[in-house]
Amino acid sequence: MAVPLNQALRVGAYVVRQHLRGRRRYPLVLMLEPLFRCNLACAGCGKIDYPAEILNQRLSVEDCLAAVDECGAPVVAIAGGEPLLHKEMPQIVEATLARGKFIYLCTNALLLEKKLDQYKPHRNFAWDVHLDGDQDMHDHAVSQKGVFDRAVAAIRKAKARGFRVCINTTLFDGAQPERVAAFLDDVTKLNIDGVMISPGYAYERAPDREHFLNRRKSKELFRDIFRRGRGRGWKFNQSALFLDFLAGNQRYLCTPWGKPTRNVFGWQRPCYLLGEGYAKTYTELMETTDWDRYGTGNYEKCADCMVHSGYEATAVVDAVRKPWKIAAVALRGPRTEGPMAPEIALDRQRPAEYVFGRHVQDVMERLRHTPAPVTATAEDVADAAD
């Protein structure tokens, strides 16, 4: 595993403290989305389809730090949109690191070389570059040619400057195990610090919702990939038990509160992937969300989800509770043969409710009556077009 030792120890100690305090639900990773605007239009995302009034909104430095403090999670993943379009991102990163947090700054890397001088290497900071497979796979996923090559060039530059760099890979229906394995070989040669890998999730607003994996296909795909990976030196920046879950060997329930999301709408219910409502504060999110209504087996929209934002927190807690279990999996790797763990029954799940459009309308109505400060600049617009 490629999770840094200091991070593993700090997060493990944090989990133990929560259990000693009797807390059932607590955050592990804050998913911070300071903006939705992006300089790509990926078919599997749809974030940039918001009205311009919303795309022009930014969380301020103060908003971001308030979320970090209010939530209290030891790890902060800064996503978007494209975070490097945010002109105050260096200040957000510096102040969050000063609070002792671990940061993964997600980026498509198109602006990384241009912005690199604004950041300093830090043991608790890592670039998290999105690469969804080899050149053809990735450029197809992001709907633009040449992005893969630019991202790889930026990764090399960041590594040469002494930064930690991880890869964030999402796999879709049609992914070929041998090609994914070859891709993982290639990024390993870049001396990256770890790969975060996950099956895609069918976003409600995604332009292309037909090429996402169901749970059975996800498990079969990851078994085929991991079978090819033995002895090849791949480094995953994830819990060994989460990888074992991807291979169908763990029957985990989703814990969406483990990775709460704060974005320009507020605190998102129930998770980073589903926008079913928004709370004004983290406390309101935790106390007023009916968590039992969500997750595979509870809600139709969650039926096929196996994404790290819902399940990795489950795996981390399991690892802290049963260290011998994760030690065994870490030594042998995910099991790729034999029966899979029983699947969660779907016969009692409630039907999907398509409410996201109403939330967007509510935000637009608020902006018309009490406009929020717009922090998009001419430089932002130029960067978004880069």
Order of alpha helices (4+ residues) and beta strands (2+ residues): alpha-beta-alpha-alpha-beta-alpha-beta-alpha-beta-alpha-alpha-beta-alpha-beta-alpha-alpha-beta-beta-beta-alpha-alpha-alpha-alpha-alpha
